Amino acid sequence: MIDKIKVNFKEDFPILEKKVNGRRLVYLDNAATTQKPKSVIDAISDYYKNHNGNPHRGAHSLSVEATSLYDDAKEAVKNFINADSIDEIIFTKNSTESLNLLAYSLSEDFKENDEILLCISEHHSNILPWMRIAKEKNLKLKYIYIDENGSIPESEYEKITKKTKLVSIAQMSNVLGTIYPIKKISKIAHENDAIIVVDAAQSIPHLKVDVKDIDADFLVFSAHKMLGPMGIGVLYGKKHLLDNMPPFLLGGDMIEYVYENDATFAEVPFRFEAGTQNVEGAVGLKAAIDYIEKIGLQNIEAHEKMLTEYAVKEMLKIPYIEIYGPMDLEKRGGIISFNVKDIHPHDVSTILDSYGIASRAGHHCCQPLMRYMNLNSSVRVSFYLYNNMEDIDVLIDALKNVRKWLGYGS
Ligand SMILES: Cc1ncc(COP(=O)(O)O)c(C=O)c1O
């Protein structure tokens, strides 16, 4: 485990030296976005200092350098997720854009009464694009419901039938931390000739994700949740599926020929990358992948498991805290949503901030889930490799005092 090899990852993250409200910053909002190691910041700075040009467009040296850096980043992503070729990797703005692209470009194939199946815990990004095409094309939008432990009961899998055209599901819930059995869901989807889309926004920063192993038809994620920069995301798709999809955004760099009244489009992946691409984002994403791979996802996962176990154990000792999601910690990643009795989550989060702790309060872009759980909102803390046991101790100490701040005896 990381702590046993006595490496202080905080040193690699300049922002973690910052003081917040006079306290050491304890950054526990990693499910929203992660901090960036110096190597990522330096890679982006080096790109602008030494290599900036518009990729795929020019014969001049800087354009060629930018193209080569962009392609290197695709190669890194391809290897990271075990795709077959860089033609299966499309750079987008984020997971949200990847999901919108998919919903738009796949919808051509959908017919009235075809079913799209989501899980009730999906992020709005994995609901709204499907909801729109469901309304436009008279499709049926259905949901898998979870049990009180945040897991999917066996009977819910029976909702995947021959009528199901597509299943789109997050591998890890951004509210409950539940890790869903994606390989099993993918297998059932394929037995019913349905397409499976995996939203890996929360899983890929923390767990090894192999698109072949889980047999994902499509997979999406955002660089900013895995130590990379904002503004770049990934859409992976099996090549034969991408080949049959129309483009989403239209413009420069994605065409074959354009006439006054007609156009033909470039091959995959260029067909899906209209306009000037985010090369510094790609460079930063590659640096983030290099950093993660140097440490090893298995080590990251083990470290976060240790932090989560410790945090859950200590939080359960505080009588006025209710934790949501699986209590079987094997089924949960490093995300803990909870409420403090009688105190609004926004107040809890504001009080935590006065201890230097960054947490998140609200519906976490999961209103259908919150409604299903009879909640308006919750507080969420989420961990990453640079968190340590002392961070959890600061959190527990603050949580023990939250109610006192608002005049409750304990
Ligand atoms: C599970 C899940 N899917 C999708 C998204 C959307 O990610 P982005 O805002 O980077 O597009 C998030 C963001 O929190 C998420 O947690």
The ligand as an SDF file (V2000), in Angstrom:
LIG
                    3D

 16 16  0  0  0  0  0  0  0  0999 V2000
  -20.7250    9.5840  -12.9290 C   0  0  0  0  0  0  0  0  0  0  0  0
  -20.5230   10.8790  -13.6410 C   0  0  0  0  0  0  0  0  0  0  0  0
  -20.8100   10.9560  -14.9380 N   0  0  0  0  0  0  0  0  0  0  0  0
  -20.6270   12.0830  -15.6500 C   0  0  0  0  0  0  0  0  0  0  0  0
  -20.1370   13.2120  -15.0460 C   0  0  0  0  0  0  0  0  0  0  0  0
  -19.9430   14.4490  -15.8610 C   0  0  0  0  0  0  0  0  0  0  0  0
  -18.5920   14.7730  -15.9310 O   0  0  0  0  0  0  0  0  0  0  0  0
  -18.1370   16.1340  -16.6250 P   0  0  0  0  0  0  0  0  0  0  0  0
  -18.7730   17.2300  -15.8390 O   0  0  0  0  0  0  0  0  0  0  0  0
  -16.6600   16.1150  -16.5310 O   0  0  0  0  0  0  0  0  0  0  0  0
  -18.6440   16.0870  -18.0210 O   0  0  0  0  0  0  0  0  0  0  0  0
  -19.8290   13.1970  -13.6940 C   0  0  0  0  0  0  0  0  0  0  0  0
  -19.3490   14.4070  -13.0040 C   0  0  0  0  0  0  0  0  0  0  0  0
  -19.3590   14.5260  -11.8120 O   0  0  0  0  0  0  0  0  0  0  0  0
  -20.0270   11.9910  -12.9790 C   0  0  0  0  0  0  0  0  0  0  0  0
  -19.7480   11.9140  -11.6690 O   0  0  0  0  0  0  0  0  0  0  0  0
  1  2  1  0
  2  3  1  0
  2 15  2  0
  3  4  2  0
  4  5  1  0
  5  6  1  0
  5 12  2  0
  6  7  1  0
  7  8  1  0
  8  9  2  0
  8 10  1  0
  8 11  1  0
 12 13  1  0
 12 15  1  0
 13 14  2  0
 15 16  1  0
M  END
$$$$
